[in-house]
Amino acid sequence: MVREDLVLALQLITQRLRNVRRIQFAINFLFAYILLQIAFNGLQLTIFTVPFTRGRAVAVAFLLALIGLALSRIRRNYRHNGQRVVFELGRELSQHETWLVQQFQRY
């Protein structure tokens, strides 16, 4: 690949990692919130003004856990692909490329 293509690929991977991380944070927050609601409420719970039975709330929590697991796998694949792109860029990087690699390593 041409160096510009590698830089563009690394930019896209970094942006996608950032987006997946944000979504994963929201899903994990919802999962924790629902678990707390299940633990401290009775048979009928209200989650964000929507009434749920305990069984349905557990099902929602289970689905959120599956979504969180899938998002962590997606992040892992993006990180793996980004590491391959960084390896292809080599050791001699311009200032912009160094900044991009640092941004990628943040996520």
Backbone torsions as a table, in degrees:
resi	resn	phi	psi	omega
1	MET	NA	152.2	177.1
2	VAL	-74.8	149.7	-176.2
3	ARG	-57.4	-38.9	178.7
4	GLU	-64.1	-36.7	177.1
5	ASP	-65.3	-38.9	178.2
6	LEU	-65.2	-40.7	178.4
7	VAL	-64.9	-43.1	178.3
8	LEU	-63.4	-41.6	178.5
9	ALA	-62.4	-41.4	179.3
10	LEU	-66.8	-36.9	176.1
11	GLN	-62.5	-45.2	-179.5
12	LEU	-65.2	-41.9	179.1
13	ILE	-63.7	-41.8	179.2
14	THR	-63.4	-43.2	179.1
15	GLN	-64.0	-42.3	179.3
16	ARG	-67.0	-38.2	175.8
17	LEU	-61.4	-42.2	178.8
18	ARG	-62.0	-44.5	-179.6
19	ASN	-66.5	-42.7	179.6
20	VAL	-65.3	-37.2	178.7
21	ARG	-63.7	-41.6	177.6
22	ARG	-63.7	-46.0	179.5
23	ILE	-63.5	-42.0	180.0
24	GLN	-63.7	-37.3	176.8
25	PHE	-62.0	-44.6	179.6
26	ALA	-64.2	-42.3	179.8
27	ILE	-65.1	-42.8	178.6
28	ASN	-64.9	-37.1	176.4
29	PHE	-63.2	-46.1	178.2
30	LEU	-62.3	-40.9	179.1
31	PHE	-61.0	-46.9	179.8
32	ALA	-64.9	-41.0	179.7
33	TYR	-61.6	-45.2	-179.6
34	ILE	-66.7	-39.6	177.3
35	LEU	-62.3	-40.7	177.1
36	LEU	-65.3	-39.1	177.3
37	GLN	-64.2	-40.7	178.6
38	ILE	-65.0	-41.7	-175.5
39	ALA	-69.6	-35.7	-171.3
40	PHE	-108.9	2.0	178.5
41	ASN	-116.0	169.5	-177.6
42	GLY	-80.9	-146.9	-177.4
43	LEU	-74.7	-27.9	179.6
44	GLN	-109.6	118.5	-179.4
45	LEU	-118.9	156.0	175.9
46	THR	-119.0	118.8	180.0
47	ILE	-116.8	112.0	-177.2
48	PHE	52.7	49.2	178.0
49	THR	65.0	14.6	176.3
50	VAL	-110.7	122.6	-179.8
51	PRO	-74.5	136.6	179.0
52	PHE	-133.3	149.2	166.8
53	THR	-82.8	164.6	-179.0
54	ARG	-60.9	-40.3	-179.7
55	GLY	-63.8	-42.9	178.5
56	ARG	-68.3	-35.5	177.8
57	ALA	-65.6	-38.7	176.7
58	VAL	-65.1	-39.4	178.2
59	ALA	-64.1	-41.1	177.7
60	VAL	-64.2	-42.4	178.8
61	ALA	-62.5	-40.6	178.3
62	PHE	-62.9	-43.6	178.8
63	LEU	-65.1	-39.3	176.6
64	LEU	-64.4	-35.9	177.0
65	ALA	-65.0	-40.1	177.6
66	LEU	-64.8	-41.2	178.0
67	ILE	-63.4	-42.2	177.7
68	GLY	-61.3	-40.5	177.7
69	LEU	-64.2	-43.0	179.1
70	ALA	-63.8	-40.4	179.2
71	LEU	-66.2	-35.5	177.9
72	SER	-67.5	-35.1	176.0
73	ARG	-67.4	-38.8	177.9
74	ILE	-63.0	-45.2	178.0
75	ARG	-60.3	-41.6	179.9
76	ARG	-61.8	-41.6	178.8
77	ASN	-66.4	-40.8	176.6
78	TYR	-62.3	-42.7	178.5
79	ARG	-61.9	-41.8	-180.0
80	HIS	-63.0	-45.3	179.1
81	ASN	-65.1	-39.2	178.1
82	GLY	-64.0	-38.2	178.1
83	GLN	-64.7	-36.2	177.1
84	ARG	-66.4	-39.3	178.9
85	VAL	-65.5	-42.8	178.4
86	VAL	-61.4	-40.4	178.1
87	PHE	-63.2	-40.0	179.9
88	GLU	-68.3	-29.3	178.2
89	LEU	-66.0	-30.3	178.0
90	GLY	91.7	-169.0	-175.2
91	ARG	-91.7	-29.9	-177.2
92	GLU	-87.4	102.1	-176.7
93	LEU	-116.7	147.5	173.6
94	SER	-76.1	176.8	-178.6
95	GLN	-64.9	-41.4	179.3
96	HIS	-65.6	-42.1	179.6
97	GLU	-66.1	-38.1	176.9
98	THR	-63.1	-43.5	177.7
99	TRP	-61.8	-40.3	179.7
100	LEU	-65.6	-41.4	177.8
101	VAL	-63.9	-39.6	177.1
102	GLN	-64.5	-40.4	176.6
103	GLN	-62.7	-41.7	179.0
104	PHE	-63.0	-43.3	-177.3
105	GLN	-68.6	-20.4	176.4
106	ARG	-64.8	-34.9	-175.9
107	TYR	-100.4	NA	NA
